[in-house]
Structure formats: C-alpha cells, structure tokens
Amino acid sequence: DLFPMKDTPPPRTIVATYDYRDESDAVLFKPIRFRPKGFAQRRANGSDWIYNLQGVRRVVYRLPELLGQAAILICEGEKDVDRAWSLSIPATCNPMGAGKWDASYTDQLRAAGVRKAAVLPDNDAPGRAHAHAVAHSLHVAGLEVRVVALPGVPTGGDLSDFLERQTKEDLIALLRGAAVWTPSVVLEERSIKQFEELGE
C-alpha cells in the first residue's frame, strides 16, 4: 500500500504494415505502424522477421507504381501516400520519416521517369525542414519541384488531415497554384523568421 504499483503501459498493436518494393516488385522491407503511435522496421529472414534493415537496399515507397509517372506528390509518411493513391494521385515518401531523405531516392525517382514533384510538408518545424531538404535534392537533380503547405491543418497535421475537410479538387487547385521552388525560398523564409524574432 505504501508503494502503489506503477501504471502498466497499454500493449502495442499493429495497425498497418507497408511493403517497400524494388523496381521488380520484390519486397525489401516492411515498416510497421503501432497504436499507441510508434514505428519499427523489419525485413524477412525465411519465415521469421529481423527488426533491423542491415544490408537492405533502401527505396522510396511504392517505387514500382512510380514507373512512368511524370508528376508525383512526396509526403512525409506512408499513410498519406496511400491516401493520395486512393484518389488516383501518384505519391511516395522515403522510409523512416522526416530528416531521412537520401540522394539515392532522388536518383530512383529520376530513373522511374518522374520530372515534376510537389512536396507536402507536415505542419511542424521538422516537416518543413524535411520538405525543403527534399526539394533541394530534387532541384539540384533538375526536377521541377514545388513545396505546398496545406492550409487549415492542425499543428503536426498532414495530407490526411487536409482531406478530412477538403476534396481532391481542392488539393489539385492548391498544387496548380503553387510556385516552383528555388533555393531562394528558404532564404526568404529564414529572413522573415529572423525579422519576426527581432520584433518579439
């Protein structure tokens, strides 16, 4: 009675798995989404699973379906990518979320035939930083890229949140109205932020 028992954390349950496949449609690895929110990465080892990606080639999500797609969306996570595809909008993301984009992913998109991309950041600082890192990688590789902030989503919100209240047509109009990204966009945003901080 003097030392009450600590609360036992709720058990984690798997709510989604995502197949990352190479260009020939072979499964390379499977991220897992848990509830309460959490993630893990696993790869097959015969009939068992190994919970790491050692020695596994990393690819963008739904790579085989990107072949021949000239224009795509780039989201921060698999849930949003699947939501876009449910509307017949080609989309992808990199494994393991924000801050994990690699130049090899840009090469994969170019090899697939992608020429234009709209990057949709989650509505938080890591999401915006990630979006600009992706945009820079694509821009250097010669792709036309736009970074499109989603209006009306909560802090941390994403494409799925946007589509709770908006339609596919609203999204397409937003994409068409977005300006082409250049490195000066980041410099302008930094200047505005610094100016606002000086005024506080």
C-alpha positions in Angstrom: 0.0 0.0 0.0 2.9 2.4 0.7 4.3 1.8 -2.8 1.5 1.8 -5.3 2.1 -0.2 -8.5 3.2 1.8 -11.5 0.8 2.1 -14.3 1.3 -0.6 -16.9 1.7 0.9 -20.4 -1.0 -0.2 -22.8 0.0 -3.1 -25.1 1.1 -2.1 -28.6 -1.0 -3.3 -31.5 0.0 -3.3 -35.2 -2.4 -1.1 -37.1 -0.6 -1.0 -40.5 2.3 -2.5 -42.4 3.8 -1.0 -45.5 5.6 -3.0 -48.2 8.7 -1.3 -49.7 9.4 -3.0 -53.0 12.1 -2.6 -55.6 11.6 -1.9 -59.3 10.9 -5.6 -60.0 8.2 -5.6 -57.3 10.2 -7.7 -54.8 9.6 -6.8 -51.1 12.7 -5.5 -49.5 11.4 -4.5 -46.0 8.2 -3.6 -44.1 7.8 -0.7 -41.7 5.2 -1.3 -39.1 2.9 1.3 -37.5 1.7 0.7 -34.0 -1.0 2.0 -31.7 -0.1 3.8 -29.4 1.8 5.6 -32.1 5.1 4.1 -32.9 7.1 2.6 -35.7 9.5 -0.3 -36.4 11.4 -1.6 -39.4 11.6 -5.3 -40.3 13.0 -7.5 -43.0 12.2 -11.1 -43.9 14.6 -13.9 -42.9 12.9 -17.0 -44.2 9.7 -17.4 -42.2 10.9 -15.0 -39.5 11.4 -11.3 -39.2 14.5 -9.4 -38.2 13.8 -6.0 -36.8 16.6 -4.0 -38.5 17.5 -3.0 -42.0 21.1 -4.1 -42.0 22.3 -4.8 -45.6 18.9 -4.0 -47.1 18.7 -1.6 -50.0 16.6 1.5 -49.2 14.0 2.6 -51.7 11.1 5.1 -51.8 7.6 3.8 -51.0 5.6 2.3 -53.9 8.5 2.6 -56.2 7.2 0.1 -58.9 4.0 2.2 -59.2 6.0 5.3 -59.9 7.5 3.9 -63.1 6.3 6.1 -66.0 4.7 8.7 -63.7 5.9 12.2 -64.8 4.4 14.1 -61.8 4.0 12.9 -58.2 3.4 14.0 -54.7 6.0 13.5 -52.0 4.6 13.1 -48.5 6.2 12.6 -45.1 4.7 9.2 -44.3 3.2 6.1 -45.9 -0.4 6.8 -44.6 -0.6 10.0 -46.6 0.9 8.3 -49.7 -1.7 5.6 -49.6 -4.4 8.3 -49.1 -3.2 10.1 -52.3 -3.2 6.9 -54.3 -6.7 6.2 -53.1 -7.6 9.4 -55.1 -5.6 8.2 -58.1 -2.8 10.7 -57.4 0.7 9.2 -57.6 2.7 9.7 -54.5 5.7 8.4 -52.5 7.8 9.0 -49.4 11.1 7.9 -48.0 11.4 5.3 -45.3 11.7 6.4 -41.6 10.1 9.8 -41.9 11.3 13.4 -41.7 15.0 14.1 -42.0 15.8 10.8 -43.7 15.8 11.8 -47.4 18.8 10.5 -49.3 20.2 11.4 -52.7 19.6 7.8 -53.9 15.9 8.4 -53.5 16.1 11.3 -56.0 18.0 9.0 -58.4 15.3 6.4 -58.1 12.6 9.0 -59.0 14.5 10.2 -62.0 15.1 6.7 -63.2 11.3 6.0 -62.8 10.6 8.9 -65.2 9.5 11.5 -62.6 10.0 15.0 -63.8 7.8 17.1 -61.5 7.1 16.7 -57.8 5.1 18.6 -55.2 6.4 18.1 -51.7 3.7 18.3 -48.9 5.2 19.1 -45.5 3.6 18.1 -42.3 2.6 21.3 -40.4 5.5 21.5 -38.0 9.2 22.6 -38.0 10.6 19.1 -38.7 8.1 18.7 -41.6 9.0 22.0 -43.2 12.8 21.4 -42.8 12.3 17.9 -44.4 10.3 19.3 -47.3 13.0 21.9 -48.1 15.7 19.2 -47.9 13.8 17.0 -50.3 13.1 20.0 -52.6 16.7 20.9 -52.7 17.8 17.4 -53.6 15.2 17.3 -56.5 16.1 20.8 -57.7 19.8 20.0 -57.9 18.9 16.9 -60.0 17.0 19.0 -62.5 13.4 18.2 -61.4 10.7 20.8 -61.2 9.6 20.9 -57.6 7.0 22.8 -55.5 6.7 22.8 -51.7 3.0 23.1 -51.0 1.9 24.0 -47.4 -1.6 22.6 -46.6 -3.9 25.3 -45.2 -6.2 24.6 -42.3 -4.5 21.6 -40.9 -3.6 21.5 -37.2 -0.1 21.6 -35.8 1.6 18.4 -36.9 -1.2 17.9 -39.5 -0.7 16.3 -42.8 -2.4 15.4 -46.1 -4.9 13.0 -44.4 -6.0 15.9 -42.1 -6.4 18.2 -45.1 -8.6 15.7 -46.9 -10.8 15.3 -43.9 -12.3 18.7 -44.8 -11.2 19.3 -48.4 -11.7 17.5 -51.7 -9.4 16.1 -54.3 -10.3 19.1 -56.5 -9.3 21.5 -53.7 -5.9 19.7 -53.5 -5.4 19.8 -57.2 -6.2 23.5 -57.3 -3.7 24.1 -54.5 -1.0 22.2 -56.4 -1.6 24.1 -59.6 -1.4 27.4 -57.9 1.9 26.7 -56.1 5.1 28.4 -57.2 8.1 26.5 -58.4 10.6 26.0 -55.6 14.0 27.6 -55.7 16.8 27.8 -53.0 15.8 31.5 -52.5 12.5 30.3 -51.0 14.4 29.0 -48.0 16.5 32.2 -47.7 13.3 34.3 -47.8 11.6 32.2 -45.1 14.7 32.5 -42.8 14.8 36.2 -43.3 11.1 36.6 -42.4 11.6 34.4 -39.3 14.6 36.4 -38.1 12.7 39.6 -38.6 9.8 38.3 -36.6 12.1 37.2 -33.8 13.7 40.7 -33.6 10.2 42.2 -33.2 9.3 39.9 -30.3 
